[in-house]
Amino acid sequence: MMVDWTSMSFMAFYIAFIFPASYVTDKCGLRWTITIGAGLNCLGSWIKILSIQPDRFYVAIIGHSIVALAQVISFNLL
């Protein structure tokens, strides 16, 4: 069930953060918005790398949530 939540978290984050992502785009501009999105994507990926051991699944969820937030920011620009 927890593995299923990792894929469903992208949809949940998109619904929850689409309006704040649009606000960031309006206030900061396209360049800074994509820089923030790329930075969050990099940070989330590095956090997921830290969860290589099986007992650190919660760390993978935290990293995956950060990547999902970055995807909302990036997909908002398309």
N, C-alpha and C positions, 0 to 999 in steps of 0.2 A: 504494500500500500504506500509506503514512503517513497518508493521509486516512482510510482505513478504520480505522486505529488510533485516530483521534480519537473515532469513535463507539463503538468497543469499549472505550475507556478507562473509560467510565462503568460498564460492567459489571465490569471488573476492579477498579476502585476500590471498588465496592459490596461485592464479595466480600472484599476485603482490609481494609476499614475499617468494616464493620458492627458488629463487637464494640467497637472503640474508640469509635465514635460512641454506642453504647448506654451505655458507661461514662461518657462525658462528660455524657450526659443524666441519668444517675443522680446524679453528683457535683455538677453545676452547676445543675441544674434546667432547666425548659422555657424560661424567659425568656432565660437566658444562652446556652443551646444555640442557640436560634433567632437570637439576636444574633450569635453566632460564625458560624453558617451564612450569615447575610445579609452579614456583613462579608467573609467569604472569597469569597462570590459576587461582591461588588462589586470586591474586589481582583483576582480572576481576570479579571473583565471588563475592568478598566482595563489589565491586563497584555496581554490580547488586542488591545486597541486599539493598544498600542505596536508590534504586529507587522504594521502595515499594509503594509510593503514586502515584496516577495516573498522576499527573501533572509533574512528573519527568521522562518522557519517554526518554528524551535526555540522562539522566544519564544511563539508561538501555542500550542505544545504545553505549555509550562510554565503558561501562563494557563488552558488547557483542563483541565489536571490539577488546578489549584486549584479551578476551578468544579466539577469532578467530585467532589472531596472535599466541597465545600459541599453538593452535591446529596445525598450520602450522609447528611450530618448532617440535612438538611431532610427527606428522605424517611423517615428513621428516626422522625420525630415523627408521621408520618401513621399 
